[in-house]
Amino acid sequence: MNNSIRLHLSVLMLLEYFIWGAWYVTMGTYLLSSLEVDPTQVGAAYANLSIAAIISPFFVGLIADRFFSAQKVLGFLHLLGAVTLYYISTVSHFQDFWWLILLYTLLYMPTISLANSISFSQMKEPGKEFPRIRVFGTIGWILAGLFVGFMELESSYMTFRIAAYCSVVLGVLSFFLPSIPPSGKSASLSSILGLDALVLFKERSFVVFFLSSVIICIPLAFYYNFANPFLNDLGMVNAAGKMTMGQVSELLFMVLMPFAFRRLGIKKMMLIGMFAWALRYLLFGYGNIGSGIWMLYLGILLHGICYDFFFVSGQIYIDKKAKPAFRNAAQGLITFATYGVGMFIGSFVSGAVTENYLIDIDGLASYQWESIWLVPALISALVALLFLFFFKERIFPSSKAGKGLRNHARRQ
């Protein structure tokens, strides 16, 4: 890959995730403070991303890959997305907002797969080259959080306009990216849904892994939907910027994962990830802006262990478990189950729980955050115990773990 293409792809990844990070983290804060909605509606708004995650593989596999060049579809979707984002910033009623955010997520989610496909098409050694490109996506997410936090825009409609302006830039840039002509062939429904991988359910350990992956997305939804409103409600300055410490942690623990695999194996890695979720929410529940602020910072920093040790380890487990003939189907199935079904359920559960612990004190709404965070802490702990007693898998040999990490990097 020459330097010009590498630069184009790096900018592609940076803008792709800057756009997402600019509005997603703080959407709950914006809705609660500016549109004055209730927590249940916040959960409903975030559930739209899960709906889009379920539908987008059909769009990419059945339509985009078959009939159109990837870079043109990418540009078209981002330009339409820019218009939608700008219009979102102008509405003042939640019903209008909900439909528009659904439309936008339906436009945005397919662009992640398209950006990956364009990048892979230019690589001779994806396992080595792609992580160096994809890391700019995480950097983009971090920069978005730092910018929104520094400019004190967390409750402002400007987060959507910033994302819209960047989406215009990326939309235009996309038409100048390397071309991937349409294949003329569409993926089958069974491969998109991961139905070819259903044979894995014959083993009890895989069933336990699958159910754990779905249920653990409920605590994950609590973090994505309400961590930023929580930190702002406590009075943390530049909460969005400080939450980017979680992405920095994610990068650091990704580097440490090969060493952890050699020492711990898959089961212990995933257990550490699940118990880290429980610990994170206990820290949130009992932390404060005064003497307990270290608990809030530590809870944010645990994101690397929470995400990498469970979700990335889970993808590597799938890579090892599935035969090559249906390995992609298995990965599609677990993605559909977690970011689709699991996060969809989690969005509504998190909204309902937060709504339940919203009380009126002298005419002012007050959240009982300690009680709220204890719910996902308990769910995480119970899932971890389920996994501990019923998941029976041998520890990965170090060579298998390394191979799994390389294959994971190629797919991201």
Secondary structure, 3 states (H helix, E strand, C coil): CCHHHHHHHHHHHHHHHHHHHHHHCCHHHHHHHCCCCCHHHHHHHHHHHHHHHHHHHHHHHHHHHHHCCHHHHHHHHHHHHHHHHHHHCCCCCHHHHHHHHHHHHHHHHHHHHHHHHHHHCCCCCHHHHHHHHHHHHHHHHHHHHHHHHHCCCCCCCHHHHHHHHHHHHHHHHHCCCCCCCCCCCCCCHHHHHCHHHHHHHHCHHHHHHHHHHHHHHHHHHHHHHHHHHHHHHHCCCCHHHHHCHHHHHHHHHHHHHHHHHHHHHHHHHHHHHHHHHHHHHHHHHHCCCCCCHHHHHHHHHCHHHHHHHHHHHHHHHHHHHCCHHHHHHHHHHHHHHHHHHHHHHHHHHHHHHHHHCEEEECCEEEECHHHHHHHHHHHHHHHHHHHHHHCCCCCCCHHHHHHHHHHHHHHC
